[in-house]
Amino acid sequence: MSLAMVMLACGLITFAIRLSFIAMEGRYRPPGWFVPLLPFVPIAALTALVAPDLLLVKGHLSLGAGNPRFWAGLIAIVVAAWRGNILLTIGCGFAALWLLRLAV
């Protein structure tokens, strides 16, 4: 199968998945217990993307001094909880990572 065919197939599958949500609008009502959980979906997805990069070094759990990403992430979490400013959180996280990498 050529690369063009694979790309076309993937594009059609992606289109069909997205179209299914549009087509089902108003015809499907999720269960009552499910609706209050929907606000947590973005948080769970972001955590699933970020946590492995913060906690793993070469595929192994590393929470010690040899993992500057973990400590920079912790600093960013504290700044986010303290100030609630996204730009400040990102800036402090990057600065902490840069300084910690210089120190290690």
N, C-alpha and C positions, 0 to 999 in steps of 0.2 A: 504494500500500500504506500502510495507516495505521501510526501509531507503535505502537499496541498489537500489531499483527500482527508488526512487526519485533521488538519486545521478546519476544513469545512465541516467535518463531522462534529468536532468539538464546539464550533460556533453554533451549529444547529441544536445540539444538546443544551448548550447554555441558553439559547433563545427559547427553547421549549420550556425549560425550567422557569425562566422569568415570566414567560407568557402564562404559565399555569397559575401563578399567583394573581395576575391581572384578571384572568378568565374566571377565577373562583371568587372574586370580590363580590361580597353580598350573598353568595350561595352557601358559604360554609361558615359556621359559627363554632369556634373552638370551645372546649369544655370550660365550665365556669372556674374550675380550679387552676386552669392554665393561664388565663388572662392576667391575673395579678403577677405572674412570674415573668411576663414578657419584658418588663423594664430591666431585668437582670441579664438578659441575653447579651447586650453589648459588653457589659463588664466581664462576663464569663469568657466571651470570645477574645477580648483584649488580654485577659489574664492567661489564656491558653497560648496566645502568641508570644507574650513577653516573658512569662515565668521560666520557660526552659533556657532562654538566653541569659537570664540573670542567675539561675541556680546551677547550671551545668557548665563544666569546663572539660572539654574533650570527652563528653558523654558521661561524666561522673559527677555526682552531687558534690558541690564545693561551697561551703559556707564560711571558709576561713579567710585569712589574710591574703591568700593567693588568688582571690577572685575579686578584683576591683569592681566588676560590673554589679555584683551583689551589693556591695557597700554603697556604690553610687545610686543604685536603685532604691536602697533603704533611705538614703538622704533625700532623694526625690520624693519618696512617699511621705516623709516627715514634712518637707516643704509644702507639698500639696495639701496635707491635712492642716497645716498651720496657717497658710495664706490663701489657699484656694485659687491661686493664679496659675494658669496653665503655662504661660510664657516663662514666668519665674521658676516654675517646677522644672521645665525642660532645660532652662539655662543653668540652674543649680545642679541638675543631674549630669549634664555634659561637663560642667566645670569640675564637679567632684570626680567624675570618671577620668578626666584629663590629669588632675592632680594625683589621684591614686595610681594611675599608670606610671606617672613620673616617679612616685615613691617606691613602686615595686620593682 
